[in-house]
């Protein structure tokens, strides 16, 4: 249902926000600066924007310029733990 999908999307978003906020300010600066060897933009986006268990739950932008939500479960046990 649409209601379930929205709840699921919100869980992924909350998890991503919580993960990013658990980093220290210094860690976020290091990640965002791109000055450390081995830290790619893709890695920073994964840490900042992926959902539960690192799930990529957003597709690239649609024609209207918005990211599309794709409900997916990567590791059921991780979703259960987050619940």
TORBAVEX-815749 format. One line per field, with one value per residue: residue number from 0; x, y, z of N, C-alpha, C, O, CB in turn. Coordinates in Angstrom, 2 decimals. Glycine has a CB too. Example, Ala and Ser with C-alpha at 12.3 -4.5 7.8 and 13.67 -1.06 7.14 Angstrom:
seq c(0|1)
neast c(13.19|12.85)
nnorth c(-5.69|-2.25)
nup c(7.80|7.08)
caeast c(12.30|13.67)
canorth c(-4.50|-1.06)
caup c(7.80|7.14)
ceast c(13.20|12.90)
cnorth c(-3.30|0.03)
cup c(7.80|7.87)
oeast c(14.24|13.41)
onorth c(-3.32|1.14)
oup c(8.46|8.04)
cbeast c(11.31|14.08)
cbnorth c(-4.47|-0.60)
cbup c(9.05|5.72)
% end
This chain:
seq c(0|1|2|3|4|5|6|7|8|9|10|11|12|13|14|15|16|17|18|19|20|21|22|23|24|25|26|27|28|29|30|31|32|33|34|35|36|37|38|39|40|41|42|43|44|45|46|47|48|49|50|51|52|53|54|55|56|57|58|59|60|61|62|63|64|65|66|67|68|69|70|71|72|73|74|75|76|77|78|79|80|81|82)
neast c(0.84|0.28|0.57|2.13|4.48|5.29|5.82|7.91|9.81|10.24|11.44|13.91|14.99|15.14|16.96|19.27|19.74|20.18|22.50|24.39|24.38|25.53|28.19|31.17|31.64|34.12|34.66|32.65|33.49|35.95|35.05|33.42|35.21|36.81|39.51|40.96|42.71|41.25|38.61|35.70|33.28|31.05|31.18|30.77|28.17|26.84|27.18|25.84|23.25|22.17|19.89|18.60|20.93|22.57|21.04|20.28|17.84|16.75|16.18|17.94|17.33|14.06|12.32|11.07|12.81|13.00|13.97|13.31|11.53|12.34|11.08|12.89|14.43|17.36|18.77|16.97|17.16|18.48|16.60|14.64|15.99|16.30|13.67)
nnorth c(-1.19|2.35|3.73|2.00|1.94|4.62|4.79|2.96|4.23|6.51|5.35|4.51|7.03|8.27|6.58|7.00|9.70|9.56|7.96|9.69|11.80|10.63|10.71|12.52|16.09|16.65|14.27|14.41|16.70|15.82|13.77|15.24|17.04|15.65|15.31|13.25|10.32|7.75|8.24|8.54|10.42|8.89|7.16|8.95|9.81|7.36|6.94|9.17|9.09|6.51|3.88|1.70|-0.77|0.05|0.23|1.18|3.22|5.10|6.04|7.49|10.92|11.76|12.69|14.97|15.96|14.90|12.52|9.07|6.83|3.52|0.75|-1.52|-4.37|-5.08|-6.56|-8.47|-8.92|-6.63|-4.63|-5.49|-5.19|-2.43|-1.67)
nup c(0.00|-0.39|1.99|3.57|2.00|2.23|4.98|5.13|3.48|5.02|7.27|6.18|5.51|8.05|9.28|7.73|8.30|11.06|11.08|9.83|11.64|13.86|13.44|14.27|14.18|13.11|11.69|9.72|8.34|7.31|5.60|3.81|2.70|0.94|0.93|2.09|1.24|-0.66|-0.01|-1.59|-3.52|-3.91|-1.70|0.41|-0.20|0.16|2.93|3.90|2.70|2.22|3.16|5.74|6.59|4.53|2.24|-1.02|-1.62|-3.21|-6.52|-9.31|-10.30|-11.44|-14.48|-13.67|-11.84|-9.29|-6.78|-7.04|-5.01|-4.16|-2.86|-0.94|0.54|2.06|4.03|6.00|8.76|9.66|9.18|10.93|13.37|13.37|13.57)
caeast c(0.00|1.01|0.88|3.26|5.66|5.71|6.42|9.17|10.71|10.57|12.41|15.21|15.46|15.50|18.18|20.38|19.97|20.77|23.87|25.20|24.47|26.37|29.57|31.59|31.76|35.42|34.50|31.85|34.33|36.91|34.33|32.93|36.30|37.38|40.97|41.55|42.86|40.33|37.23|35.08|31.97|30.08|31.22|30.13|26.73|26.34|27.11|24.85|21.92|21.61|18.99|18.93|21.91|23.19|20.14|20.04|16.39|16.33|16.70|18.33|16.24|13.07|12.25|10.62|13.89|12.90|14.44|12.20|11.68|12.21|11.08|13.70|14.98|18.68|19.00|15.77|17.51|18.82|15.33|13.99|16.75|15.99|12.29)
canorth c(0.00|3.62|4.09|1.18|2.41|5.89|4.47|2.30|5.28|7.36|4.59|4.62|8.42|8.49|5.81|7.71|10.93|9.16|7.52|10.87|12.61|9.98|11.08|13.78|17.18|16.45|13.19|14.92|17.63|15.00|13.11|16.21|17.76|14.82|15.42|11.99|9.33|6.61|8.65|9.00|11.06|7.79|6.69|9.98|9.71|6.15|7.17|10.21|8.95|5.16|3.52|0.60|-1.72|0.58|0.05|2.29|3.21|6.16|5.99|8.82|11.87|11.55|13.79|16.16|16.40|14.35|11.14|8.11|5.84|2.12|-0.06|-2.73|-4.90|-5.64|-7.57|-8.44|-8.81|-5.24|-3.91|-5.90|-4.55|-0.99|-1.54)
caup c(0.00|-0.39|3.38|3.97|1.27|2.81|6.28|4.82|3.00|6.16|8.09|5.51|5.65|9.45|9.54|7.08|9.07|12.33|10.82|9.55|12.86|14.87|13.17|14.87|13.21|12.46|10.71|8.60|7.58|6.56|4.51|2.82|2.05|-0.12|0.97|2.53|0.19|-0.60|0.26|-2.83|-3.41|-3.79|-0.33|1.24|-0.46|0.79|4.37|4.19|2.11|2.09|4.25|6.64|6.06|3.32|1.11|-1.95|-1.75|-4.12|-7.89|-9.80|-10.50|-12.49|-15.44|-12.94|-10.97|-7.94|-6.63|-6.95|-3.95|-4.55|-1.63|-1.03|1.78|1.80|5.07|6.82|10.18|9.95|9.24|12.17|14.46|13.36|14.00)
ceast c(0.88|1.43|2.10|4.55|6.18|6.37|7.79|10.21|11.18|11.58|13.81|15.80|15.92|16.80|19.40|20.74|20.66|22.23|24.79|25.42|25.29|27.85|29.91|31.65|33.06|35.33|33.72|32.68|35.33|36.23|33.95|34.04|36.89|38.88|41.66|41.60|41.87|38.89|36.64|33.75|30.88|30.01|30.51|28.62|26.12|26.18|25.99|23.42|21.36|20.80|19.52|19.84|22.54|22.34|20.06|18.55|15.87|16.97|17.14|17.10|15.32|13.13|11.84|11.69|13.81|13.41|13.23|12.50|11.44|12.23|11.92|14.23|16.30|18.95|17.83|16.10|17.88|17.56|14.61|14.67|16.43|14.58|12.21)
cnorth c(1.25|4.03|3.30|1.67|3.72|5.67|3.85|3.32|6.16|6.67|4.68|6.02|8.72|7.79|6.52|8.97|10.59|8.73|8.72|11.68|11.94|10.25|12.37|14.85|17.04|15.37|13.66|15.86|16.84|14.35|14.10|16.93|16.98|14.83|14.13|11.01|8.18|6.98|9.25|9.68|10.01|7.27|7.68|9.93|8.48|6.35|8.14|9.84|7.54|4.81|2.41|-0.39|-1.25|0.45|1.32|2.30|4.32|5.93|7.39|9.67|11.51|12.74|15.09|16.67|15.90|12.92|10.23|7.08|4.44|1.28|-1.32|-3.09|-5.55|-6.80|-7.50|-8.28|-7.38|-4.38|-4.22|-5.24|-3.06|-0.74|-1.50)
cup c(0.00|1.02|3.88|3.29|1.85|4.18|6.09|4.36|4.15|7.08|7.49|5.70|7.07|9.80|8.95|7.86|10.39|12.15|10.64|10.84|13.96|14.63|13.90|13.77|12.43|11.38|9.49|7.72|6.73|5.37|3.42|2.09|0.88|-0.14|1.41|1.37|0.41|-0.29|-1.01|-2.55|-3.23|-2.35|0.61|1.04|0.18|2.29|4.71|3.78|2.01|3.33|5.13|5.93|4.75|2.08|0.27|-2.24|-2.64|-5.49|-8.29|-10.11|-11.65|-13.45|-14.76|-11.97|-9.54|-7.92|-6.45|-5.88|-4.48|-3.28|-1.82|0.35|1.44|2.76|6.05|8.30|10.56|10.04|10.55|13.38|14.53|13.86|15.51)
oeast c(2.06|2.50|2.98|5.59|7.39|7.37|8.73|11.36|12.35|12.48|14.78|16.98|16.96|17.64|20.44|21.92|21.61|23.09|25.86|26.52|25.71|28.67|29.03|31.69|33.10|35.87|34.07|32.58|35.54|36.75|34.12|33.84|37.42|39.49|42.84|40.64|41.68|38.02|37.04|33.18|29.92|28.93|29.74|27.86|25.00|25.16|25.28|22.48|20.17|21.00|20.73|19.55|23.00|22.86|19.79|18.06|14.66|18.16|16.74|15.97|15.76|13.90|12.21|11.49|14.48|13.31|12.26|13.59|10.46|13.29|11.68|14.45|16.35|19.31|17.73|15.39|17.60|17.47|14.05|14.00|16.30|14.31|11.12)
onorth c(1.20|4.59|3.86|1.79|3.90|6.31|4.18|3.28|6.50|7.32|4.90|6.16|9.34|8.33|6.63|9.26|11.26|9.08|8.77|12.17|12.62|10.05|13.21|14.53|17.28|15.53|13.33|15.81|17.17|14.37|13.82|17.39|17.57|14.40|13.95|10.88|7.71|6.10|10.33|9.53|10.21|6.98|7.28|10.01|8.54|5.96|7.96|10.23|7.38|5.37|2.21|-0.81|-2.06|0.55|2.41|1.49|4.46|5.65|8.37|9.16|11.01|13.67|16.18|17.71|16.43|12.19|10.60|6.51|4.20|1.12|-2.09|-2.22|-6.47|-7.89|-6.55|-7.57|-6.96|-3.50|-3.34|-4.77|-2.49|0.28|-1.40)
oup c(0.35|1.22|4.53|3.94|1.96|4.49|6.81|4.79|4.25|7.60|8.21|6.02|7.28|10.52|9.60|8.07|10.79|12.96|11.24|11.08|14.90|15.53|14.13|12.58|11.22|10.29|8.36|6.50|5.56|4.26|2.23|0.96|-0.06|-1.12|1.13|0.61|1.53|-0.31|-1.45|-1.47|-2.49|-1.83|1.48|2.01|0.70|2.86|5.69|4.46|1.73|4.41|5.24|4.80|3.95|0.96|0.79|-3.02|-2.80|-5.59|-7.66|-10.17|-12.69|-13.25|-15.21|-11.34|-8.66|-8.91|-5.79|-5.85|-5.19|-2.67|-2.74|1.20|0.63|2.33|6.83|9.02|11.69|10.90|11.19|14.30|15.61|14.50|16.07)
cbeast c(-0.95|0.15|-0.36|3.00|5.32|4.51|5.51|8.96|10.00|9.29|11.97|15.08|14.36|14.38|18.05|20.01|18.63|19.96|23.92|24.53|23.10|26.12|29.81|32.99|31.70|36.50|33.81|30.59|35.08|37.55|33.09|32.04|37.40|36.87|41.37|40.76|44.32|40.81|37.16|34.89|31.68|30.45|32.67|30.67|26.46|27.27|28.45|25.25|21.94|22.72|17.67|17.64|21.26|24.47|18.75|20.90|15.76|16.72|15.62|19.20|16.80|11.63|11.27|9.33|13.93|11.44|15.43|11.97|10.71|13.35|9.64|14.86|14.00|19.78|20.37|14.94|18.67|19.76|14.43|14.03|18.28|16.15|11.43)
cbnorth c(0.00|4.73|3.81|-0.30|2.59|6.84|3.51|1.22|6.14|7.73|3.12|4.29|9.41|8.00|4.38|8.07|11.67|8.02|6.61|11.75|12.91|8.47|11.24|13.63|18.56|16.08|11.98|15.64|18.60|13.92|12.42|17.22|18.07|15.28|16.53|11.40|8.79|5.67|9.68|7.83|11.93|6.63|6.48|11.39|9.69|4.97|7.69|11.48|9.53|4.12|3.13|-0.10|-3.07|-0.09|-0.35|2.14|3.31|7.55|5.44|8.69|13.23|11.39|13.46|15.85|17.87|14.40|11.00|7.43|6.13|1.69|-0.43|-2.54|-5.91|-4.56|-7.35|-9.70|-9.75|-4.68|-4.27|-7.44|-4.76|-0.42|-2.68)
cbup c(1.21|-1.01|4.29|3.62|-0.23|2.95|7.08|3.76|1.92|6.94|8.20|4.01|5.25|10.36|8.97|5.61|9.34|12.96|9.58|8.48|13.37|14.87|11.64|15.58|13.91|13.51|11.34|9.11|8.53|7.48|5.05|3.50|3.07|-1.44|1.89|3.71|0.15|0.42|1.45|-3.81|-4.65|-4.75|0.12|0.88|-1.97|0.50|4.90|3.49|0.79|1.87|3.69|7.15|5.85|3.09|1.59|-3.29|-0.40|-3.57|-8.87|-11.06|-10.73|-11.89|-16.57|-12.17|-10.96|-7.43|-5.43|-8.31|-2.79|-5.55|-1.23|-2.03|2.48|1.93|5.81|6.60|10.51|8.87|8.04|12.32|14.28|11.94|13.45)
% end
